[in-house]
């Protein structure tokens, strides 16, 4: 589905993740979830942190949703280096600028999917968001299933 070996740059990887996993199929993911909830009512939905559509589907069905990360947190957090390049935490102004720039690129790349994600939300009868990642703020917890030894402490969590 992703064929990440085909991409030519980190920007192309962001676009591919947005269009093929996080946002592009979000309405299909949401509709699948809502159909399943019709057949098998649940008190809580647990989904991957990458399936924003499933989160929106749970929200539209008014079922609490928990996101699970089977790896370190993928999303930009203050004080944590960007996911992917393997950077250590910033030390000094150059490092903070590096992190701000790379977090900004990621947010901007995924932000270009806001219209498409809001079309999913409208189809589900939900209000629009300013950015697809705001969907995470509507969750109950977001569980990160790795040891804290594999991640860096964040200045704050979502």
C-alpha positions as CSV (number, residue, x, y, z in Angstrom):
1,X,0.0,0.0,0.0
2,X,2.7,2.5,0.9
3,X,5.7,1.1,-1.0
4,X,7.9,3.5,0.9
5,X,11.0,2.3,-1.1
6,X,9.6,4.1,-4.1
7,X,9.7,7.6,-2.7
8,X,12.4,9.9,-3.6
9,X,12.4,12.3,-0.6
10,X,11.1,12.7,2.9
11,X,8.5,15.1,1.5
12,X,7.3,12.5,-0.9
13,X,7.0,10.1,2.0
14,X,4.8,12.5,4.0
15,X,2.6,13.0,0.9
16,X,2.3,9.2,0.4
17,X,1.5,8.5,4.1
18,X,-1.1,11.3,4.0
19,X,-2.8,10.2,0.8
20,X,-2.6,6.4,1.2
21,X,-3.1,5.9,4.9
22,X,-3.9,8.8,7.2
23,X,-6.3,10.9,5.1
24,X,-6.9,9.5,1.6
25,X,-8.9,6.4,2.7
26,X,-10.3,8.0,5.8
27,X,-13.9,7.9,4.7
28,X,-13.6,4.2,3.8
29,X,-12.0,3.5,7.2
30,X,-14.8,5.5,9.0
31,X,-17.6,3.8,7.1
32,X,-16.1,0.3,7.7
33,X,-16.0,1.1,11.4
34,X,-19.5,2.5,11.6
35,X,-20.8,-0.6,9.8
36,X,-19.0,-2.9,12.2
37,X,-20.4,-0.9,15.2
38,X,-23.9,-1.4,13.8
39,X,-23.4,-5.1,13.7
40,X,-21.2,-5.4,16.8
41,X,-21.9,-2.5,19.3
42,X,-18.8,-1.6,21.4
43,X,-18.2,0.5,24.4
44,X,-14.8,1.6,23.1
45,X,-12.9,1.6,19.8
46,X,-9.2,0.9,19.7
47,X,-7.4,1.8,16.5
48,X,-4.0,2.6,15.1
49,X,-2.7,6.1,15.6
50,X,-2.5,6.3,11.8
51,X,-6.2,5.6,11.1
52,X,-7.7,9.1,11.4
53,X,-10.8,7.9,9.6
54,X,-11.5,5.2,12.2
55,X,-11.2,7.8,14.9
56,X,-13.7,10.1,13.1
57,X,-16.0,7.1,12.6
58,X,-15.9,6.4,16.3
59,X,-16.6,10.0,17.0
60,X,-19.6,10.0,14.7
61,X,-21.0,6.9,16.4
62,X,-20.4,8.6,19.8
63,X,-18.2,5.7,20.9
64,X,-15.0,6.6,22.9
65,X,-11.8,5.9,20.9
66,X,-8.3,5.0,22.0
67,X,-5.4,5.3,19.6
68,X,-2.5,2.8,19.9
69,X,1.0,3.4,18.7
70,X,3.0,0.2,18.4
71,X,6.1,2.3,18.1
72,X,7.3,5.6,19.5
73,X,5.0,8.6,19.1
74,X,4.8,9.8,15.4
75,X,3.3,13.2,16.1
76,X,5.2,16.4,16.7
77,X,5.6,17.1,20.4
78,X,7.4,20.1,22.0
79,X,10.9,19.1,23.0
80,X,11.0,15.9,21.1
81,X,13.0,15.6,17.8
82,X,11.0,14.9,14.7
83,X,10.1,11.2,14.0
84,X,12.2,9.5,11.3
85,X,15.7,11.0,11.0
86,X,17.0,9.6,14.3
87,X,18.0,13.0,15.8
88,X,18.8,13.4,19.4
89,X,17.0,16.1,21.4
90,X,17.9,19.6,20.5
91,X,20.7,21.3,22.3
92,X,20.7,25.0,21.8
93,X,19.2,27.3,19.2
94,X,20.4,25.4,16.1
95,X,18.8,22.2,17.3
96,X,15.5,23.9,18.2
97,X,15.4,25.6,14.8
98,X,16.0,22.2,13.1
99,X,13.2,20.6,15.1
100,X,10.8,23.5,14.4
101,X,11.6,23.4,10.7
102,X,11.1,19.6,10.4
103,X,7.9,19.6,12.6
104,X,6.6,22.5,10.4
105,X,7.3,20.5,7.2
106,X,5.4,17.5,8.6
107,X,2.5,19.6,9.8
108,X,2.3,21.5,6.5
109,X,2.4,18.3,4.5
110,X,-0.3,16.6,6.5
111,X,-2.2,20.0,6.6
112,X,-2.6,19.9,2.9
113,X,-5.0,17.0,3.5
114,X,-7.3,19.1,5.7
115,X,-9.9,19.6,3.0
116,X,-10.1,15.9,2.2
117,X,-10.2,14.9,5.8
118,X,-12.9,17.5,6.5
119,X,-14.9,16.0,3.6
120,X,-14.8,12.8,5.5
121,X,-15.9,14.5,8.7
122,X,-18.8,16.3,6.8
123,X,-19.9,12.9,5.4
124,X,-20.1,11.6,8.9
125,X,-22.0,14.7,10.2
126,X,-19.0,16.1,12.1
127,X,-17.7,19.6,12.3
128,X,-14.5,20.4,10.4
129,X,-11.1,20.6,12.0
130,X,-8.3,23.1,11.3
131,X,-5.8,20.2,10.7
132,X,-6.2,16.4,10.4
133,X,-4.0,15.9,13.5
134,X,-6.7,17.6,15.6
135,X,-8.6,14.4,15.4
136,X,-6.2,13.0,18.0
137,X,-7.3,15.6,20.5
138,X,-10.8,14.1,20.4
139,X,-9.6,10.7,21.7
140,X,-9.7,9.3,25.1
141,X,-6.1,8.2,25.6
142,X,-3.4,7.8,23.0
143,X,-1.4,4.8,24.1
144,X,2.3,4.5,23.1
145,X,3.3,0.9,23.5
146,X,7.0,1.2,23.7
147,X,9.3,1.5,26.6
148,X,10.0,5.1,27.6
149,X,13.7,4.2,27.0
150,X,13.0,4.2,23.3
151,X,11.5,7.7,23.3
152,X,12.4,11.2,24.5
153,X,10.4,13.0,27.3
154,X,8.1,15.6,25.8
155,X,7.6,19.1,27.3
156,X,3.9,18.3,27.1
157,X,1.7,15.6,25.6
158,X,-1.3,16.4,23.4
